[in-house]
Amino acid sequence: MTPLSGRERLLRVFRQQDVDRMPLRIWGVDPMFPSENPTWAPLCELTEDYQIDIFRTWNPTKDEWDPHLPPVLSEEVESDKPDMSVHQATMQTPSGPLTASWYRPKDGSPGYVKKHYIESIEDARKWLSIPASKPTRRRVDSYWELEQKSNDRALLFVGIGEAMYSVQAHMGSESFGLWLMDERDLLREMIDKAYAAVEEQVKYYLSQKIGDAYGWVGPELCIPPLASPKDFREFVFDYDKKIIDLIHDAGKLVWVHCHGDMNPVLEDFVEMGVDCLNPIEPPPTGKLTLAEAKKRCAGKMSLEGGVQNGDFDRMKPEQLVPVVEEVIRQGKPGGCFILCPTSSPSTRPRLNERHIANYRAFVEAGIRLGRYE
């Protein structure tokens, strides 16, 4: 096959079509938008030196954002932990303020939530009092500028919200899990509201004909063991399928990120119409091997991932290469697969020499073994 551009290769693999070589990428790395973390620079160099594949994400600029979002006051407040700062946000609603706060480690490590916006039924009612977003002609000029700069180097990706996750993120897994049992109708009311905002956003972006693919994260918060397959069907499938149908009707493609064990829900993603599912974590995190997942998808959905993010921390290059080779052995046959780590490098405050060596070994193995004859 004639060599394909990066954009065409990814479009074809999303459509379950033949490609010249197995696509591979380092999730979250794009030389056009280098990380503020200087230790990522070698990953940008790898991406360009080997011309590996890129999802180039478009986000609206500040003056293109939805003007109807509720006002939020952000500030740093006193911390009870000497090695962490505390960031607090206050959201104004017609029924009163909601506050949330986050710990931010001073060494740059990933932080975590100290307090969620929604911790009670009263909080939920405050959130529900926020007026629905009004259809607005938002500018998307920055998208067309990005497309012109990108040419065919990258797949142009529009990240959108997900209804269930928009609610879960405001309340956390503990409350969400309890409310699945005790406040199911209230949860449904909240997810209905979140869905309406996602639908309005997607319809507008599609009307502007932007993006090669649309994608979202979050369904892993509504799968076993926290939630049941029935919960997944009710609070993820029933909402996300309608969004996927809108995207497909406009001739665009869909990527979804879902950590965890795909065994109970894999066919649901196929039935929803997802074009590419990420990150397909191998056992013991998941219960499916990549080969088993591919067999069950039967060419109806492409898969991305396969190499555990933690392997880049734990292993030396000579240990990682056989792992990558085995992932390729399972994922490459028949196409419909993108080789990728299961997370981005942002899980680490800085990359050390071992990380860089491992990413190089990962890329070189993918290039060496990736071509289809």
C-alpha positions, 0 to 999 in steps of 0.5 A: 500500500502507498504510504498514508498521511497520519490523518488518513491512517487514523481515519482509515483505522477508525473506519476498520479499513486497511492501512499501510502500517499499524498506527501508534502514538504517545497519548497526550504528546503533540509537538505543535502543543508542547507540554509546559513540563520540560521533561516531555521534550524528548517525547515530542522529538520522538513523535517527529523523528519517527512521524508517529501518529497524533490526535490533535485536540481542538479546544475553543479559545476563551472568547469562543467558550459558552457564555452561559456557563455559571460563574465560578470564583477560583482562589487559593485557600489555606492548606492543612498539608505542608506539601500541598496547596488547596485550590477552591472553586465556588459556583454560583447558582440561583439556589445558592453557592456550591463549593469544591476544593482540590489538593495540589502537590507542590512537586507537580504530582497529580492532585486529588479532590478534597471536597466535591461540589455535590455532597447532599440532596440540597447540593444536587437541587442547587446544581439543578437550579442552574439555567439550561445553556441557551443555543449560542452562535459560538465562534470556531475560528481557531479550529479552522486555523488549526486545520490549516496548520495541521495539513494531514499530519494529525487526526483533528479531534474535538473533545466533548463532555459525557452526561454521566461523567459530568454529574459523577465528577461533581459528586465523586464515586462514593456518593455516586455509588450510594445514589445509584441505590438510594437516589436513582431518580434524582441521578437520572434527573441530573444526567438528563440535564447534563445530557441536554448541554452535551447535545446542544454543544455537539449539534452546534459543532456538527453544524459548523462541520468541524472535526474528524472525530469526537471523543470523551472520557468517563464511562469507567465510572459507571462499570463494575465493580462500582456500578452494574451492567444495568447501571451502565446501560441506563446511565451511559449507553442510553445517553451516549448512543444518541450522541454517537448517532448525531456524530455519525449522521454528520459523517464524523467518527467517535473515540471513547476512553474507558479504563477498567475491565471491559468484559461486562460492557465491551459489546455495549460499546460496539452496539453504541457505535463507538469507532475506537475504544481506548485503552484496553488494559490487559490482565490483571487490570482487565479480564480480557486479553487484547486478542480476546477483545478483538475477536469479540469486536469482530472488526466492528470497532477498532481498539487502542492501547494495550501497553500499561502506563505503569510498565514505563515506570517499573520496567527497563527497556529490555523488559518492556520491549517483549511486552510491546511485541506481545501486544503487537502480536495480539493487536496487529493482525487484521488491523483495527488497532492503534498501539498506545500506552494506557494513559498519558505521561501526565501521571508523573511530575517529571520524566526520568531517563528510564521513562524516556528510554522506555518510550523510545523502546516502545516507539521503535518496536512499534515502527519495526513491527508495524508495517502491513505487508 
